[in-house]
Amino acid sequence: MELVDIGINLTHRSFDRDREEVIERGAQAGVKTLIITGTSVHDSQRAAQLARQRPATSFATAGVHPHHAAECDATTIDTLRALAADPHVVAIGECGLDFNRDFSPRDLQERWFEAQLELAAELQLPVFLHERDAADRFVALLEEHRPRLAGGIVHCFTGTTATVERYLALDLHIGITGWICDERRGAGLVAAVRSIPLDRLMIETDGPFLLPRTLPRGLAHGRRNEPAFLPEVLKALARAIGRDELEIATATTQNARRLFRLPEARPSPYG
């Protein structure tokens, strides 16, 4: 079984001591391809650098998360454009709107979200999207730009069936994380995923965040999530939609390869 982790924050400091071991454990668990998330200019540069070290199995996104919108300046888009020329960079983002925490002013979030949508359209790269408590403005901006975009995925989706329908109407993919393994917060998501066609689904860890609560005791390294735990998301998703795990693994992997234009995986020593 082959899986693609389409959202792993591998540049996070929690991986600094054992990054190579984390990648190896993921491969042993069948997670043979990683897309490393860029959340700022500096972080995107680091993500691309990590991806270059494993050119057949690791890729990166390049973008500015809405939390960091206030850090953008006149050089930001040109820097992202240059970074996106690297063949290991497969999407623009993580970009979008976050009206939940408002770490950056909302007008700046919108300004730099639109700038990144325009860049993605110019480069014909898909967008790796973030939205929290901002669905109306998020959808409105996407509707304006969607005709010129080369596709996209709403990463770490935690919304409702109604929100799913709005994103599907924009012909977007939906990324599911360990949120679906959380019986306290994930009940609404369990219902919502039943409305997502199989050809629109992808899975991700969003590690080191969102450690699946269903993970057997003793497997986790502290509270840190990592690619080796992606099969737990797959299991929960299979239960929620009543499909076979292998069917979902095959579909989500194919979806990721198609959207991000990834090469076929090479044979792995881990089978």
N, C-alpha and C positions, 0 to 999 in steps of 0.2 A: 504493500500500500504506500503510495507516494502522496505527500501533502506539501502544500505551499503555505508558509506563514507570511501573509501579505502585509503584516504590520508588526514589526518587532523593533523596539527602541534599543538597539544593540549598542548604541553609543553611550547609554546611561552609565553613570559612575558605578552602579551596583554590579556591572559586569566587568569592571576593570581588572579584578583579580583572577577571573577564570573564564574569560571570553572564549578561548579556544575549547575548553571543556564543555561550555554551554553549547557551542556549535556542534561538537561531536555527539553530545547526548541527544540533540535534536535529530541529527542524521540517523542515529541508532533507533530512534522512535519513528522513523519514516518521514521526518520533516526535512526533505532534501534540498529545498529551495527557500531562501529567506529574502524578503524585501525589507530593507532597513529604513526606518522612518527618519526623514529630516524634518526638524521642527523650527529651525532658525538657520540663518546663513551659515554660521559656524558649525552647527550640528549637521547640516546637509553636507558640508565639505567633509566632515569626519565620516559620515555615512557612506559617501562615495569612495572615500579612501579605504574603508573596510571592505566594501564590495569589490574593489579592484584586487584585493588580496586573494579572492576566491571567485574568479571571473565566470566560472561555469555554474555556480550555485548561489551566489549572492548578488543582489541588486539594491538600488537605493532610490528614494524619492528626494526631491529638492524643493524646499518651500519654507514658508514662515507660518507657524501656527498662530491663530488669533491671539493667544496669550502674549505673543511677542510682537504684535503689530506696531506697538509704540516704539519699538527698536528700529523699524524700517527707516531708510533714508533714500536719497537720490541714487545711491549705488546699488540698492538691493536687487532690483529687477535685472539689471545688467549682470550682476554677479550670479544670480540664479540662471540666467540665460547661458552664460559661459559654462556653468557647472552642468547644465542639462545637455551640453554637447558631448559629454562623456557617455559612451554607449552603455555604461552600467547604471545610468540614471534613467529610470523607466516611467516616471510620473512627476508631475508638479504637485507639491503639497508636502506636508499636511497643511492645508489651508481651509479657511471657512469662517464661521462665526461662533462665538461662545458668549452668550448673554447670561450664562449661569454665574460665572465668576467675575466677568468683566475686568480681567487683569489689564486689558487695554481698552481705551475709550471706544465706544461702539462706532463712531464715525470713522476712526482709524481702522478698525477691524474691517468695515465695509470697503473702505478705500483700497486696502492692500489685498483683500480677497478678490476684488474686481481686477486689480492689476495682475494677480497671479492667474486668474481665469483668462485674461487677455494673452498672457505669456503662453499658457497651455494651448490656446487656440492657434497662436502664431507658430508654435513648434509642433503642433499636432501630437501632443503627448496627453495621455489621460490625466485626470485630476484625482488626487487622494484627499478626500473631503472630511471635514470635522464640523459637526453642528451640535450645539447644546442650547436648548431653550430659545432658539432663534429660527424656528422652522419657517415662519412667514417671510422674513427678509431673506433668508437663505434660499428659499425656493424662488422668490421673486428675482433675485440676482441671477440664479442659475437659468431661469426661464429666458432671460435676456441673452445670455451667452451660450446656451446649450446648442443652438444650431451650428456653431462653429467649433464645438469641442469634439475631441476624439474619444469621448466616453469618460466615465469616471466611476468612483466607488465611494459611497458614504461609509466611512470606516467606523468601527466600534459603534454600531447601531444599537440604541437602547430604547427606541421609541415605540409607537403604537401601530396598530394595523392601519389606521387612517394616514399616518405619516408614511408608512411603507408605500401606500397607494400613490401618494404624491411623488415619491422618489421614483417609483416604477414608471409613472407617467412621463418622467424626464429621461427614461431609458437608462437609469443608473443601476449599478450593482450595489449590493448590500453586504457589508462585512460584519460577521458575528464573532464575538469574543466570549470569554469566560463569564460574562454577565449572565449568559443563558444558564449557567450552572448555579446561580445564586437564587435559592428559594425565597429569600427575603425581598429582593429587588427585581428579580427576573421574570416574575409571573406574566407581566404584560408582554414581555419579549417572546416568551414561549408561544403565546397566542399569535403575536404578530408574524413570526417566522412562517407560520402555516400559509400566509398569503404571498410568500416570496417564491416565484418559480425557481426551479432547480438551476436553470441557466443564468440566474442573476445572483446566486449565492457565492460567497467566499468566506473563508475562516481565517482567524488571526489570533495571536496571543495578546497583542498590545503590551507584551512584557517590557519591563518588569512589573507592570501593573495588572490588575484584574486576575489574580491567581484563582483558578477554578475552585469553588468551595467544595466540590464533590471529589476533589483529588484525595486518594487514600492517604491517611495519616502517615507521616514519616517520609513521604516522597519529596516534599517541597524543601528547598534550601532557604530556610527562614520563611518570609512572606513573599519572596520574589518569584514572579512568573517567568517562564522561559519556553523556547520552542518545543522542548521535549514533552510539554504538557498540552500541546495542541490536540492530540487525540482525545483528550477529555472533553474539549469543546465539540469535537466531531461526534462523540457518543451522545452528549446532551442534545445536540441538534438532531441526530437520528431519532432519538426518543420523541422529540417535540413534533417532528413532521411525519413520523411513522415510515421512515425510509431506511433501507439498508446502509450501514456505515460505508461499505465499499462503494456503493452507488454515489453517495454524497462525496466521498473522497475523490472519486474519479471526476465528478462534475465540477467540484470547486477547484480542483487542480487545473482542469481544462479551461475553466473560466478565467483563472488567473493568468495562465499562459497566453490566452487569446487577448485579454484586455491590455496586459503589460508587454505583449509581444516578446515573451520569454522563449529562449531556445529550449528544446527538449532536454530533459535531465540526462546526464551521463550515468552509466552504471555506477552504483555505490558499493563500497566494500561491506556495507551494512545490509545489503539486500533490499 
